[in-house]
Amino acid sequence: FRCVQQGDDENGKTGVSLSKDITDVAGRTVKKNIATLGPLILPLSEKLLFFVTFMGKKLFKDKIKHYYVPDFKLAIDHFCIHAGGRAVIDVLEKNLALAPIDVEASRSTLHRFGNTSSSSIWYELAYIEAKGRMKKGNKVWQIALGSGFKCNSAVWVALNNVKASTNS
């Protein structure tokens, strides 16, 4: 897509440039990833609501403006969103109707470490564990972005309670 490129600047220094199209490309890539993951993790009620609005939009194009956005919080307890920048977190928070606490780990990781690329999701998982929020049976969704353009998701289930860290 040529939205992320490595090259030399006018002073001969090697760097990375991001095109203005990166947000559109990222949005399409994340949408495909979520559309693939959703049917695997969402409860039947959310799948049915999405299907009904999808079919309604096909049949009544002018009357239904938007598709139903499934409530991923019915399937996921914790979210680790790629901390590549505030805008990435903001968009996913808005589009998935997440609460501030749902993106707290992502925002804290971005604030403390900056853009650590896709490894940020592991810092975020450690943050959730250090706060003592991870309980047995909880599900955590890690979603990361990369150049190329890639979007990867992993959903993990906690096998045990994780005690809050005394050092954090």
Kinemage of the C-alpha trace (Angstrom):
@kinemage 1
@onewidth
@group {chain A} dominant
@subgroup {mainchain}
@vectorlist {calphas} color= white
{ca phe a 1} P 0.000 0.000 0.000
{ca arg a 2} L 3.075 2.247 0.285
{ca cys a 3} L 1.710 3.831 3.459
{ca val a 4} L 4.842 2.978 5.495
{ca gln a 5} L 8.216 3.295 3.786
{ca gln a 6} L 11.852 3.346 4.792
{ca gly a 7} L 14.125 5.739 2.976
{ca asp a 8} L 16.711 8.479 3.213
{ca asp a 9} L 15.799 12.103 3.830
{ca glu a 10} L 17.429 15.130 2.173
{ca asn a 11} L 20.330 14.898 4.685
{ca gly a 12} L 20.967 11.236 3.870
{ca lys a 13} L 19.581 9.953 7.171
{ca thr a 14} L 17.564 6.752 7.013
{ca gly a 15} L 14.110 6.949 8.495
{ca val a 16} L 10.522 5.853 8.151
{ca ser a 17} L 7.813 7.902 6.486
{ca leu a 18} L 4.086 7.446 6.933
{ca ser a 19} L 1.703 8.523 4.192
{ca lys a 20} L -1.510 10.389 4.860
{ca asp a 21} L -3.369 7.285 3.606
{ca ile a 22} L -2.225 5.210 6.578
{ca thr a 23} L -5.397 5.827 8.590
{ca asp a 24} L -7.633 4.640 5.739
{ca val a 25} L -5.496 1.563 5.110
{ca ala a 26} L -5.303 0.803 8.839
{ca gly a 27} L -9.064 1.212 9.182
{ca arg a 28} L -9.791 -1.248 6.376
{ca thr a 29} L -7.265 -3.740 7.742
{ca val a 30} L -8.641 -3.564 11.294
{ca lys a 31} L -12.195 -3.915 9.971
{ca lys a 32} L -11.254 -7.138 8.138
{ca asn a 33} L -9.520 -8.474 11.237
{ca ile a 34} L -12.507 -7.746 13.473
{ca ala a 35} L -14.916 -9.209 10.907
{ca thr a 36} L -12.879 -12.423 10.934
{ca leu a 37} L -12.541 -12.590 14.714
{ca gly a 38} L -16.109 -11.598 15.630
{ca pro a 39} L -17.863 -14.792 14.523
{ca leu a 40} L -15.331 -16.861 16.465
{ca ile a 41} L -15.799 -15.164 19.840
{ca leu a 42} L -19.112 -13.282 19.946
{ca pro a 43} L -22.189 -14.764 21.613
{ca leu a 44} L -25.006 -15.916 19.344
{ca ser a 45} L -27.191 -12.929 20.314
{ca glu a 46} L -24.609 -10.482 18.933
{ca lys a 47} L -24.166 -12.503 15.750
{ca leu a 48} L -27.928 -12.500 15.191
{ca leu a 49} L -28.261 -8.749 15.769
{ca phe a 50} L -25.476 -8.095 13.288
{ca phe a 51} L -26.998 -10.483 10.732
{ca val a 52} L -30.454 -8.891 11.021
{ca thr a 53} L -29.107 -5.373 10.468
{ca phe a 54} L -26.848 -6.611 7.671
{ca met a 55} L -29.812 -8.162 5.856
{ca gly a 56} L -31.979 -5.132 6.632
{ca lys a 57} L -29.391 -2.848 5.059
{ca lys a 58} L -29.315 -5.033 1.946
{ca leu a 59} L -33.109 -5.000 1.658
{ca phe a 60} L -33.820 -1.420 2.761
{ca lys a 61} L -30.742 0.480 1.604
{ca asp a 62} L -32.078 3.975 2.258
{ca lys a 63} L -33.709 3.315 5.622
{ca ile a 64} L -30.817 1.731 7.535
{ca lys a 65} L -27.745 3.962 7.633
{ca his a 66} L -25.299 1.849 9.648
{ca tyr a 67} L -24.610 -1.772 10.460
{ca tyr a 68} L -25.007 -2.930 14.049
{ca val a 69} L -21.654 -2.871 15.832
{ca pro a 70} L -21.445 -5.937 18.077
{ca asp a 71} L -20.712 -5.447 21.766
{ca phe a 72} L -17.322 -7.121 22.095
{ca lys a 73} L -17.413 -6.544 25.861
{ca leu a 74} L -19.894 -9.434 26.030
{ca ala a 75} L -17.084 -11.740 24.871
{ca ile a 76} L -13.929 -9.960 26.065
{ca asp a 77} L -12.961 -8.786 29.556
{ca his a 78} L -9.742 -6.887 28.754
{ca phe a 79} L -8.450 -5.098 25.657
{ca cys a 80} L -4.800 -4.623 24.672
{ca ile a 81} L -4.878 -2.232 21.712
{ca his a 82} L -1.720 -1.461 19.741
{ca ala a 83} L -0.300 1.698 21.319
{ca gly a 84} L 1.074 3.129 18.081
{ca gly a 85} L -0.414 6.503 18.853
{ca arg a 86} L -3.276 8.215 20.599
{ca ala a 87} L -5.349 8.270 17.401
{ca val a 88} L -5.202 4.466 17.056
{ca ile a 89} L -6.485 3.997 20.600
{ca asp a 90} L -9.113 6.735 20.210
{ca val a 91} L -10.565 5.244 17.019
{ca leu a 92} L -10.847 1.712 18.399
{ca glu a 93} L -12.260 3.012 21.683
{ca lys a 94} L -14.940 4.921 19.781
{ca asn a 95} L -15.763 2.293 17.148
{ca leu a 96} L -15.955 -0.587 19.632
{ca ala a 97} L -17.832 1.563 22.203
{ca leu a 98} L -15.214 0.894 24.867
{ca ala a 99} L -15.113 2.631 28.237
{ca pro a 100} L -12.034 4.571 29.397
{ca ile a 101} L -11.045 1.701 31.712
{ca asp a 102} L -11.046 -0.652 28.693
{ca val a 103} L -8.263 1.377 27.050
{ca glu a 104} L -6.454 2.411 30.240
{ca ala a 105} L -3.689 -0.161 29.749
{ca ser a 106} L -3.125 1.010 26.161
{ca arg a 107} L -3.025 4.702 27.098
{ca ser a 108} L -0.737 4.056 30.073
{ca thr a 109} L 1.640 2.023 27.929
{ca leu a 110} L 1.763 4.739 25.271
{ca his a 111} L 2.363 7.395 27.933
{ca arg a 112} L 5.073 5.446 29.755
{ca phe a 113} L 6.948 3.785 26.874
{ca gly a 114} L 5.858 5.631 23.728
{ca asn a 115} L 5.209 3.783 20.474
{ca thr a 116} L 6.891 0.442 21.064
{ca ser a 117} L 5.354 -1.008 17.910
{ca ser a 118} L 3.486 -4.287 18.207
{ca ser a 119} L 5.273 -5.220 21.451
{ca ser a 120} L 3.057 -2.678 23.242
{ca ile a 121} L 0.340 -5.316 23.632
{ca trp a 122} L 2.602 -7.302 25.962
{ca tyr a 123} L 3.296 -4.240 28.128
{ca glu a 124} L -0.462 -3.706 28.265
{ca leu a 125} L -1.094 -7.286 29.343
{ca ala a 126} L 1.519 -6.862 32.091
{ca tyr a 127} L -0.237 -3.638 33.170
{ca ile a 128} L -3.591 -5.415 33.521
{ca glu a 129} L -1.939 -8.230 35.474
{ca ala a 130} L 0.006 -5.818 37.717
{ca lys a 131} L -3.236 -4.044 38.627
{ca gly a 132} L -4.730 -7.383 39.723
{ca arg a 133} L -7.549 -7.180 37.192
{ca met a 134} L -6.896 -10.538 35.521
{ca lys a 135} L -9.129 -13.210 37.016
{ca lys a 136} L -9.443 -16.885 36.195
{ca gly a 137} L -11.580 -17.321 33.071
{ca asn a 138} L -11.139 -13.702 31.891
{ca lys a 139} L -10.537 -13.224 28.188
{ca val a 140} L -8.091 -10.664 26.868
{ca trp a 141} L -7.970 -9.480 23.258
{ca gln a 142} L -4.628 -8.297 21.933
{ca ile a 143} L -4.848 -6.423 18.632
{ca ala a 144} L -1.678 -5.121 16.971
{ca leu a 145} L -0.873 -3.329 13.736
{ca gly a 146} L 2.209 -3.480 11.551
{ca ser a 147} L 3.570 -2.156 8.307
{ca gly a 148} L 2.786 -4.040 5.185
{ca phe a 149} L -0.163 -3.455 6.274
{ca lys a 150} L -0.956 -6.060 8.913
{ca cys a 151} L -3.412 -6.437 11.763
{ca asn a 152} L -3.193 -9.412 14.092
{ca ser a 153} L -5.380 -10.497 16.979
{ca ala a 154} L -4.928 -12.959 19.784
{ca val a 155} L -7.529 -13.875 22.392
{ca trp a 156} L -6.224 -15.422 25.593
{ca val a 157} L -8.054 -16.992 28.531
{ca ala a 158} L -6.614 -16.609 32.035
{ca leu a 159} L -6.054 -19.997 33.634
{ca asn a 160} L -5.588 -18.513 37.122
{ca asn a 161} L -6.165 -15.322 39.071
{ca val a 162} L -3.232 -12.928 38.859
{ca lys a 163} L -2.469 -11.047 42.059
{ca ala a 164} L -1.799 -7.317 41.917
{ca ser a 165} L 1.863 -6.415 41.902
{ca thr a 166} L 3.189 -4.695 45.004
{ca asn a 167} L 5.777 -2.910 42.836
{ca ser a 168} L 3.416 -1.086 40.477
